[in-house]
Amino acid sequence: MKPRIALFLLLFLATPAMGAHEVVNLGPYQVSFDMNTTGECQITAEDPSSGVTPDGVSFFRYNISIDSEDGFALLVLTDYNYSMLSGIKADRSIVEGLLEATSCQDPKLYQPLIDGHAGVLGNCRYPSGGIMTVASYSPDAVPLETGEVRSKVNCRIFSVYPWETTRDMLYTVHVQAAG
């Protein structure tokens, strides 16, 4: 066998198999990501909902549920009617609150880039051994000269998939305005 062909086969076999590239339209947004699962995923874009925050800010919420025999994830986009203060402090508060509400043990928090934006990622382990991962970031975050960060959209991801699957989804998630 020629060396080039052998090298190509070696690289091909060593590359982990990635699941399908998913693209979902959610209201005025298009969300894309890869799911690296062993089974087929059922992806459901739920009907939008609306509400008002305790501070009186109106919003629309768009959800995607991702279900397979390997686990479950939920991606939630919240589109507020105007740009608000956001950033690491707000994302940390969201992630800490969600992890606390699930009563999981010994949560860990990290500050990765998600979709090219600063975000917060938290995870914890349940007594059963399962892991829950929660992430929050703003895909339209704009840093201001004052040091503040403002955004109109928040993206939250909840996952009970194995870490490798969740990690691959977070590495590939992208939110953009449709059109």
N, C-alpha and C positions, 0 to 999 in steps of 0.2 A: 504494500500500500504506500502510496506517495506520502511524504511528510506533510504536505499541505492538507491533504484529505484527512489524514490521521489527526492533525491539529484541529481541523474543523469539527470532526466527530467528537473529539475530546471536549471542546468548548461547548458544543451543542448538548452533550450528555451532562455536563457539569452545571449548566444553567438551570436554576429552579423553574419549574413549570408555573406560569402565572395564569390565573383565571381570566375570564373574559373581561375586556374593557367595557365598562358600563357607562352609558350616557342617559341621563334622566332629565326631562324638562319639568321644572317646578315653578309654576307661575311665570314670573318674568326672569327666571334663572335657569341655567343649564348646569347640572352637576355631573361630573365624570369621576370615575375611580376604577381601580382594579380590585377584584376579589379573588384572592388566592385560596380557594377552598377545594376540598376533594370532591364535593358533591355539587349538584346544580343548585343555584340560588334562586329564590323567589323574591323578586324586587317589586315592591308595591309603592307607588306614589299615592299618598293619601290625599283626600280633599283638603284644601286649605281651610284654616280657621283664622279667626280674628279676635282681638281683645284689646284691653287697655291695661298698661302697667299701673302699679300703685301710685306712680308719679303722674298719671294722666296721659302717658304717651301711647298712642294707638299703634297697633302692629298687625301684620299678617304673618301667619306661621305656615310653613310648608314642610311636610315630613316624608321621608323615605324609610320604609322598613326593609331589611335585608335578612331573609330567613333561609337557613339550609340545615342539613343534618349536623353540620359542624358547629352551629351557633346562631346567634341573632345579633343584629345591629340596628340602630336607629339613627338617622341623620336628620337633624332639625335645623331648618333655616328660619330665622326670625327677621322680618323686614320691618323696621320701625319707620314711622312716617316722617322722621327727620333725623339728621345726624346727631349722635350723642357721644359723650365721653366714653372711651373704651380703652383697650390696652391690657397689659399683663395683669394689673391689679383687678380689673373687672373680670377677666377670664379666670383668674385664680379664685375669686369669690364664687363664680358660677360652678367651677369644678369642685371646690371644697364643699359647697352646699349640696351638690348632687351626690357626691360620695358619702357625705354624712347622712343624707336621707336614705341611703340604701343599707346603712348599718354594717358596712363591710369593715374588715379589720386592717389596721396598720396601713392607711393610705400613703402612697408616695406621689410626689408632684414633680414635674419636670417642665422646662420651658423650651420646647422645640420650635422650629419653623414648620408651619403647616400651610401648604399651598402658597409658600413663599412669604408668609406673614408670621409674626410672633404670636405664639399661642401658649396655652397651658394644657398639659396632659397629666392626668392622674390615673392611678390604678390601685387596686387593692384585691386581696384574696379573701374569699369566703371560707367558712369552716369546712365546706365540702371540697375545697381545693380549687374551685373555679375562680377565674380572674374576671373582674369588671374593669373596663377602661373607659374613661370619660375624657373628651377633649373639647376645648372651646377656642375659637379664634374668629377674627373679623376679616372676611375676604376682601372688604373694601376699605380697610384701615388706612387712614391718612395721617401721618405725623405732622403736627403743626410746629411753627417756629418757637412756640411757647414750651414745647416739650410734651404737650398733651397729644393724645391720639383720639381721633374721632372716626366714627363709622355709623353706617345706617343698618348694616346687616351683621348678624351674629350666626355662626355655624357651630352646632354642638353635635358631637358624635358619641353615642353610647354603644359599647360592644361587650359581648360575653363570648366572642370568638376566641380561639387560642391567640396568644400574643402575636405570632408570626402573621396570621391573617389580618389582625387589626393593624399591625405595623405597616403591612403592604398597602392597606387601604389608605392609611394616613399619609404615606409617602406619595400616593398618586392622586389623592382627592384634589379636585379643582372646581371652584364655583365661579361662574361668570354670568353677567347679564345676558339673557337670550338675545340673539340677533346681533 
